Each structure stands twice: as C-alpha cells, then as structure tokens.
C-alpha cells in the first residue's frame, strides 16, 4: 500500500517513570523514526485526594494547588527525558499531562482527541495488587482504544 511507510504518524506513549515505561518509550521512538512520525508522551496523574484530616476549604484548595504543581513538575521531568530521546532520533515530540484516576480512560481519550494512530504502552510486570491494577489498565486500553495498541512486556 502507498501509505504503508507512514503508518504511525502520531504514537501515544504513556510515561510514569518506570523502567518498563522507558522501554515502551524506546519502542515508540524507534517506530516513529522508522515511519517518519512523532511521539506524544502522556503522563496521567491521580486526582488530589483529601488530606487525612478534615481541612478548611481554603487550605484544601492550597493543598490541591500544591499537589497539582508537584504533579506537573514531575510530568515535565518525565517529558524532558522523552524529548531528549526523540530529538536524538530526529522524531517529532509532543506531551500531555492529564489528571485522572483511571489511566486507561485518559489514554483512550487523549489518543482520540490528539488523533494518535497507535498506542505503545508497557504492561507492568509488577507483583500483587499493583500488577492486577496496572495490568487491568492495559487490558482496558486494549478493549477500548480505537487504534492499535502495542504492548511492551
């Protein structure tokens, strides 16, 4: 097919700082380089929870704001590493940070909104509850994404 070479022009890759996510980033960048595309790094951070003590509205707002700033600073850190790798490979780079308690929903929504044609994500090899939770996030992305999903193990 004529358009085969540029099959994946916009590859979404979720980043969370784990070694497995870093492997997914490498794979996404390699694919983007091969097809002349770019990568969109996505960091999903949990919604700010209420503190352990009943807090007054003003301080709750301050806490939420501080949390938001911290989460965004963390995202920027993660993005900087991906940007360096993308630039080194001559691949386009974009980033998005989203607040959500459901990683899979954020991944599916951003992939659709930003017109990504592939999701490249890690299936976390963690044990116990974390594995069950993260594994299920990948399963749900597989079930709900409107584009192909490449799972890196």
N, C-alpha and C positions, 0 to 999 in steps of 0.2 A: 504494500500500500504506500501511496505517496507520502502521507503524513506520519509514517511509522517512526522516522528518525526523531521527531519532536513529540513523541507520545506523551511524555510527562513534562509539561512546561512549568507547572507550579506544584511542588511537592510539599505537603504539610508534614512537619515532624515535631511531635510533642517533646519538650525537654523538661527534665526535672532534676538534672544534676547527677543522676545515677550512671554507673559505668555502662549499663545496658542501653540507656537512652543515648549515651555518647556513641555507642555502636550504631544505633539507628541513624544518628546524625551523619556519621561517616558514610553509611549506605545511601542515605538520601542525597548527599552531596555528590557521591560518585555517579548515581543515577542521573542527577540533574546535569552534571558535566557531560555525561555520555549523550544526553538528549537535548543539550543546549537550553536547558530550563533553569529554574531557580528554586530555592527552598524558602518555605515560610516556617520559621521556628515559632512554636506555640507553647507558652507556659501557662498552665492552669493552676491557680492558687485557691485554697479553700476560703470560704467566706469567713469573715471575722466572727468568732463566737463571742458570747457574753463572757465576761470575766467570772471567776469563781464566786465573787461577792456581788450582791446587788449594788449596782453602781448608779449614780445620778446620771441623768440624761446627758449633761454637758461632758462629764468625764468619759462616759461611754462613747460619745462622739469623738472625743480626743483619742481614746484608745483605738477606735476603729480607724481613725485617720493615720495614726502611727503605724498600725498594722498594715494598712494599705501601702504606706510609703515603704515599709520594710519589704513587703511582698514585691513591689515594683522594682526596688533596688536589687533584690535577689534575681528577678526576671532579667533585668538589664545585664547583670553579671553573667547569667547563663547565655544570653543573646550575644554578648561580646565574644565569647569563645566560639560560638557557631559562626558569627560574622567573619572572624579571622580565618576559619577553615574554608568558608565559602569563597572569600576573596582570594585565598591562596589557590583555590581550584578554578578561579575565574567564573564563579557561579553567582547568579543574582541572589540577593538576600533580603528578606523582609521578616518582621517579627510582630507578634501579637501576644499580649498578656491579658488573660481573662479570669475574672473571679467567678468561681462556680464550685459547688460541692459535688458535682457529677462530671468528672473528667470526660467521660465518653460523650456526654451531651455537648460539651464545649467543643470537643474535637470535631464532631459531626456538623455542628452549627457553623463553626469557623471555616471548615473545609467547603461548605456550601456557599457561605457568604463571600469568601475570598476566591471562589472559583478554582479550587485546587483540583487536580486530576489524579492525585494519588496521595494516600496517607501512608507514611512509613513510620511504624512505631514498634517499640520494644514490648515484648510480653515478659513481664518481670519474673525473674527466676527466684523470687523470694519465697521463704517458707511460711507456713502458718497462715494466720488471718490476712496479713499483708498480701500474700500470694493470692489468696482467694479473692480479695478485693481488687487488686490490680489486674489479675488475670481476667476477672469479670469485666473490667473496664475495656480491655482489649476485645473480649468476646462481644461486648455491646457495640463497640465501634464496627466490628466485622458485620454485625447483624444490621446496623442502621445506616452505615455510610452509603452514600450514593455513588461512590467511586471505589476503585480497587484499593485494598489495604495490604501492604507488605508488612508482615510480622517478623521482626528480628528477634531471634532467641539467643 
